[in-house]
């Protein structure tokens, strides 16, 4: 299904992962092998030691299979499609703009969006903004006429509003008491792909 503008609709997925070496590589490789398009990926430590929180943005047509495949990984504690939940979504962007004689105009745009001026160089300005994906896109569009020299974005992170939807510490505790951890690469692959490797 596509949006009103003709672009594929995106879904935001939040997953809790055990913070083991190589877990991100295994998760991404699992999705890459099946050809799913990842529009954005951000991962970092959660509020619980040993647990990371990953946020993925994927196309609507892939979301069901992406959730299914992630749940096959033994290191994944929980996966949620939060697209239709009340969430706060944020991105951070660093963007370098050709300042020239437009410094005051660029500062005005930055102030209007609540961006910080991270650096001023010889004919350049480096700006930093944290905001919703839509706000980041709007910020880039406003800066485009000045000449964007470089830009880098963190990717989307998301959290459901209100009370906690799950307890990472409880999920981790349940896993430790109920699931044996694979000890070899073959066991990891067996958990990830299933016995016959089919979807």
ZATI-806394 format. One record per residue (C-alpha): x, z, y; residue in three letters; residue number from 1. Coordinates in Angstrom, 3 decimals. Last residue first. Example, Ala and Ser with C-alpha at 12.3 -4.5 7.8 and 13.67 -1.06 7.14 Angstrom:
<atoms>
         X         Z         Y  type  seq
    13.670     7.140    -1.060   SER    2
    12.300     7.800    -4.500   ALA    1
</atoms>
This chain:
<atoms>
         X         Z         Y  type  seq
    10.031     6.214   -18.429   UNK  199
    12.241     5.351   -21.374   UNK  198
    15.680     6.676   -22.271   UNK  197
    14.839     7.194   -25.951   UNK  196
    15.463    10.929   -26.087   UNK  195
    14.603    11.574   -22.492   UNK  194
    16.567    10.249   -19.531   UNK  193
    17.576    13.376   -17.625   UNK  192
    17.607    15.953   -20.444   UNK  191
    19.468    13.590   -22.778   UNK  190
    21.907    12.717   -19.996   UNK  189
    22.721    16.395   -19.415   UNK  188
    23.117    16.954   -23.170   UNK  187
    25.538    14.061   -23.450   UNK  186
    27.548    15.390   -20.489   UNK  185
    28.056    18.672   -22.413   UNK  184
    27.011    22.327   -22.122   UNK  183
    23.302    21.985   -21.437   UNK  182
    21.770    25.161   -19.890   UNK  181
    19.316    26.950   -22.164   UNK  180
    15.953    27.456   -20.434   UNK  179
    13.730    30.581   -20.448   UNK  178
    15.517    33.537   -18.853   UNK  177
    17.720    31.601   -16.436   UNK  176
    14.906    29.228   -15.517   UNK  175
    12.447    32.020   -14.720   UNK  174
    15.014    33.717   -12.473   UNK  173
    15.729    30.487   -10.601   UNK  172
    12.037    29.855   -10.029   UNK  171
    11.577    33.448    -8.855   UNK  170
    14.511    33.144    -6.418   UNK  169
    13.234    29.817    -5.098   UNK  168
     9.855    31.372    -4.356   UNK  167
     7.127    28.803    -3.813   UNK  166
     4.722    27.555    -1.177   UNK  165
     6.077    30.006     1.378   UNK  164
     3.448    30.950     3.939   UNK  163
     2.613    28.735     6.877   UNK  162
     3.890    25.219     7.526   UNK  161
     5.491    23.107     4.805   UNK  160
     9.160    22.299     5.392   UNK  159
    10.830    18.942     5.941   UNK  158
    14.281    17.430     6.370   UNK  157
    14.774    13.795     7.335   UNK  156
    18.115    12.021     7.412   UNK  155
    21.226    13.234     9.201   UNK  154
    21.449    10.330    11.635   UNK  153
    24.446     8.446    13.011   UNK  152
    24.635     6.168    16.038   UNK  151
    27.359     4.088    17.641   UNK  150
    27.701     1.772    20.647   UNK  149
    24.101     1.798    21.864   UNK  148
    23.818    -0.357    24.981   UNK  147
    21.913     0.833    28.054   UNK  146
    18.769    -1.097    27.055   UNK  145
    18.732     0.707    23.641   UNK  144
    18.533     4.231    25.059   UNK  143
    14.733     4.291    25.347   UNK  142
    14.344     2.760    21.885   UNK  141
    16.744     5.279    20.389   UNK  140
    14.777     8.180    21.859   UNK  139
    11.515     6.756    20.525   UNK  138
    12.989     6.559    17.031   UNK  137
    14.243    10.143    17.257   UNK  136
    10.813    11.309    18.442   UNK  135
     9.110     9.551    15.538   UNK  134
    11.527    11.129    13.043   UNK  133
    10.682    14.549    14.502   UNK  132
    13.338    16.178    16.616   UNK  131
    16.964    17.164    17.051   UNK  130
    18.961    15.191    19.610   UNK  129
    22.645    14.845    20.418   UNK  128
    24.106    12.509    23.036   UNK  127
    27.573    11.002    23.383   UNK  126
    28.176     9.301    26.726   UNK  125
    30.524     6.393    27.349   UNK  124
    32.378     4.732    30.251   UNK  123
    35.533     6.762    29.775   UNK  122
    34.166     9.713    27.857   UNK  121
    31.358    12.244    28.199   UNK  120
    30.575    14.436    25.196   UNK  119
    27.757    16.411    23.553   UNK  118
    25.060    15.814    26.178   UNK  117
    22.066    17.581    24.644   UNK  116
    18.685    15.985    24.065   UNK  115
    15.411    17.521    25.274   UNK  114
    13.680    14.144    25.273   UNK  113
    13.161    13.946    29.044   UNK  112
    16.556    15.515    29.654   UNK  111
    18.255    12.775    27.623   UNK  110
    16.336    10.028    29.436   UNK  109
    17.344    11.470    32.829   UNK  108
    20.961    11.819    31.707   UNK  107
    20.902     8.138    30.729   UNK  106
    19.544     7.177    34.149   UNK  105
    22.214     9.255    35.883   UNK  104
    24.981     7.682    33.816   UNK  103
    23.849     4.113    34.378   UNK  102
    26.915     2.796    36.210   UNK  101
    28.873     2.348    32.998   UNK  100
    27.318     4.623    30.355   UNK   99
    27.728     2.720    27.099   UNK   98
    25.864     4.993    24.689   UNK   97
    27.031     7.063    21.731   UNK   96
    24.273     8.499    19.552   UNK   95
    24.280    11.637    17.410   UNK   94
    20.985    12.167    15.615   UNK   93
    19.372    15.178    13.974   UNK   92
    16.143    14.807    12.024   UNK   91
    13.132    17.088    11.698   UNK   90
     9.835    17.381     9.862   UNK   89
     7.443    20.334    10.180   UNK   88
     4.744    20.078     7.565   UNK   87
     0.977    20.339     7.117   UNK   86
     0.649    18.858     3.611   UNK   85
    -0.220    15.198     2.965   UNK   84
     3.359    14.010     2.576   UNK   83
     4.543    17.181     0.824   UNK   82
     5.281    15.550    -2.558   UNK   81
     6.709    18.570    -4.371   UNK   80
     9.502    18.957    -6.923   UNK   79
    10.564    22.265    -8.495   UNK   78
    13.508    23.792   -10.331   UNK   77
    15.592    20.668   -10.852   UNK   76
    18.759    21.432   -12.808   UNK   75
    17.214    20.318   -16.125   UNK   74
    16.614    16.863   -14.700   UNK   73
    13.364    15.436   -16.029   UNK   72
    11.436    16.701   -12.982   UNK   71
    13.433    14.269   -10.847   UNK   70
    12.181    11.359   -12.959   UNK   69
     8.519    12.354   -12.650   UNK   68
     8.721    12.923    -8.886   UNK   67
    10.400     9.528    -8.439   UNK   66
     7.821     7.918   -10.740   UNK   65
     4.881     9.154    -8.666   UNK   64
     6.591     8.325    -5.337   UNK   63
     7.543     4.733    -6.097   UNK   62
     4.532     2.862    -4.686   UNK   61
     4.465     5.146    -1.656   UNK   60
     8.006     4.276    -0.623   UNK   59
    10.592     7.045    -0.640   UNK   58
    11.806     9.785     1.726   UNK   57
    13.786    12.501    -0.006   UNK   56
    14.421    16.111     1.023   UNK   55
    16.729    18.252    -1.101   UNK   54
    16.857    22.057    -1.091   UNK   53
    19.819    23.735    -2.757   UNK   52
    19.791    26.830    -4.976   UNK   51
    22.808    28.931    -6.013   UNK   50
    22.319    31.545    -3.321   UNK   49
    18.706    31.588    -2.145   UNK   48
    17.659    30.653     1.414   UNK   47
    18.469    27.022     0.669   UNK   46
    21.790    25.187     0.732   UNK   45
    21.794    21.549     1.772   UNK   44
    20.424    18.110     0.933   UNK   43
    19.221    15.166     2.983   UNK   42
    18.096    11.768     1.723   UNK   41
    16.363     8.957     3.587   UNK   40
    14.893     5.549     2.753   UNK   39
    15.533     5.896    -0.983   UNK   38
    14.447     2.665    -2.702   UNK   37
    13.758     3.078    -6.406   UNK   36
    15.705     0.680    -8.630   UNK   35
    15.548     2.611   -11.897   UNK   34
    19.291     3.130   -12.073   UNK   33
    19.242     4.310    -8.447   UNK   32
    16.775     7.104    -9.210   UNK   31
    18.868     8.663   -11.993   UNK   30
    22.046     8.018   -10.009   UNK   29
    20.631     9.971    -7.066   UNK   28
    19.763    12.981    -9.220   UNK   27
    23.010    12.905   -11.190   UNK   26
    25.126    12.595    -8.046   UNK   25
    23.253    15.453    -6.415   UNK   24
    23.833    17.638    -9.480   UNK   23
    27.556    16.874    -9.624   UNK   22
    28.783    20.446    -9.285   UNK   21
    25.861    22.886    -9.675   UNK   20
    23.590    24.176    -6.899   UNK   19
    20.392    24.383    -8.920   UNK   18
    17.891    22.117    -7.269   UNK   17
    14.708    22.628    -5.245   UNK   16
    12.948    19.386    -4.386   UNK   15
    11.043    18.194    -1.308   UNK   14
     9.457    14.737    -1.323   UNK   13
     8.317    12.876     1.789   UNK   12
     6.279     9.723     1.241   UNK   11
     6.643     6.406     3.021   UNK   10
     4.032     3.723     3.606   UNK    9
     5.356     0.191     3.227   UNK    8
     5.374    -1.728     6.549   UNK    7
     2.513    -4.017     7.576   UNK    6
     1.772    -2.462    10.942   UNK    5
    -1.412    -0.831     9.649   UNK    4
     0.614     0.793     6.883   UNK    3
     1.179    -0.796     3.504   UNK    2
     0.000     0.000     0.000   UNK    1
</atoms>
